[in-house]
């Protein structure tokens, strides 16, 4: 299902983005 694949892509992108944001936040702290 195409919609499902796009949904997982979005989840993965959000997950990676949150990880990157956390790393930046840790470096500032």
Secondary structure, DSSP 8 states (H G I E B T S, - for coil): -HHHHHHHHHHHHHHHHHHHHHHHHHHH-
